[in-house]
Amino acid sequence: MTIASKASLEYAKELDQKDSIAQYRDQFHIPKDDNGNDWIYMCGNSLGLQPKTTKKYIQQELDDWANYGVEGHFEAKNPWMPYHEFLTDTMAKVVGAKPIEVVIMNTLTTNLHLLMVSFYQPNKTKYKIVIESDAFPSDRYAVESQLRFHGFDPKEGLIEWKPRSGEELLRLEDLETILDQQGDEIALLLIGGVNYYTGQYLDLKKIADLGHAKNCMVGIDLAHGVGNIQPELHDSGVDFAAWCTYKYLNSGPGSLGGLFVHEKHAYNKDLKRFAGWWSHNKNTRFNMRQEFDVMPGAEGYQLSNPPILSMAAIKASLDIFNEVGMDALRKKSKALTAYFEFLINEIDTDRIRIITPTNPEERGCQLSVQVKNADKSLHQQLTDHHVITDWREPDVIRCAPTPLYNSFEDVYRMTEILKTLV
Ligand SMILES: *Cc1c(COP(=O)(O)O)cnc(C)c1O
């Protein structure tokens, strides 16, 4: 097979035929144009597409609510009282955790704050927080507000781990330098496991080891990692992590988030935290007025009884992840993104540069493609062709071919359209 023929529709279709999980595309609603042709949807890093089963899962809970009212907490087909537990095993597998370390609750930024109540406990000398300079804005705001809440000036307390000048990607050596120089003053590292902008997947275990060597707590934002890479959270040793479920986990706009608290903290009742009745021992929760008895593990971070309709959508999605398995997903993902990368590099122009790492172990499915001298009209033109990507000023399009519902044909067609626009 020559290089030239790899860059052809026939070859892309051949790859789809050989793809052992290609059939899952049919399990999703793919948006269509007026002629009934599928959009090329590369925005699973922002909002994942809807599984066709989601409606059925939500309908089940609506029916049980209609038929049982409050009794649905026990009588529903999937009783609401323990509903979050139905999500735990698969959620744990997807992030490489033990079930006791994982729970679905609240939303991402809320969970980051709740986790920082426990894992950011600064004192006068050890109070600084390290984030990536290109952290997602919400994470930055959350961290700055935590610093202020504890009486510190973010200008003093916030340390940015920056790419070197002229580079986009982070180097672990530079984090090491920050820790060597200021480690005694640093209380917490809060790092995006997969950077939302560059798509760089960082070595979580190395980050945990570096932070722990200086007695810092280490937290990971997995918004762009969950359902995308295999973060092996337990083995990495990070103290906590949080993520949302509406991106690669396809659980619907604004759906609940998930969090991880490492087993080493599971039974520590002295850890400060905010509490509610759902953090209390489930065996005595309804005796009410009992002295607070926190549940071990991640479940002890819950506050409220959770929204079942949102959890039903998460269950619909996680059941698919459970069936496919992260190994198969990641395998296809690497092949799909490598093919995408190959095709982009074939475009004969010096305007295009991929800023995502070329090493498949240092990225998930996303490629961040810089187009020199482009402006947002390029993104608009792609959208006009029903190629859905994510624009980031000044000149980067973020494209996420997801292994569950994107095809090799998708990435081929996408690059053909991009080629005509540049
Ligand atoms: C998507 C995303 C968020 C969004 O936070 P919400 O609380 O779910 O609105 C936060 N941080 C990162 C890194 C993200 O990618």
The ligand as an SDF file (V2000), in Angstrom:
LIG
                    3D

 15 15  0  0  0  0  0  0  0  0999 V2000
  -15.5170   21.2120   30.5490 C   0  0  0  0  0  0  0  0  0  0  0  0
  -14.6290   21.6090   31.6630 C   0  0  0  0  0  0  0  0  0  0  0  0
  -15.1270   22.2530   32.8040 C   0  0  0  0  0  0  0  0  0  0  0  0
  -16.5880   22.5960   32.9320 C   0  0  0  0  0  0  0  0  0  0  0  0
  -16.9840   22.6570   34.2690 O   0  0  0  0  0  0  0  0  0  0  0  0
  -18.5190   22.4860   34.6990 P   0  0  0  0  0  0  0  0  0  0  0  0
  -18.4700   22.6800   36.1650 O   0  0  0  0  0  0  0  0  0  0  0  0
  -18.9500   21.1100   34.2860 O   0  0  0  0  0  0  0  0  0  0  0  0
  -19.3170   23.5260   33.9830 O   0  0  0  0  0  0  0  0  0  0  0  0
  -14.2340   22.5450   33.8170 C   0  0  0  0  0  0  0  0  0  0  0  0
  -12.9210   22.2500   33.7220 N   0  0  0  0  0  0  0  0  0  0  0  0
  -12.4090   21.6350   32.6230 C   0  0  0  0  0  0  0  0  0  0  0  0
  -10.9510   21.3170   32.5510 C   0  0  0  0  0  0  0  0  0  0  0  0
  -13.2450   21.3170   31.5660 C   0  0  0  0  0  0  0  0  0  0  0  0
  -12.7350   20.7390   30.4720 O   0  0  0  0  0  0  0  0  0  0  0  0
  1  2  1  0
  2  3  1  0
  2 14  2  0
  3  4  1  0
  3 10  2  0
  4  5  1  0
  5  6  1  0
  6  7  2  0
  6  8  1  0
  6  9  1  0
 10 11  1  0
 11 12  2  0
 12 13  1  0
 12 14  1  0
 14 15  1  0
M  END
$$$$
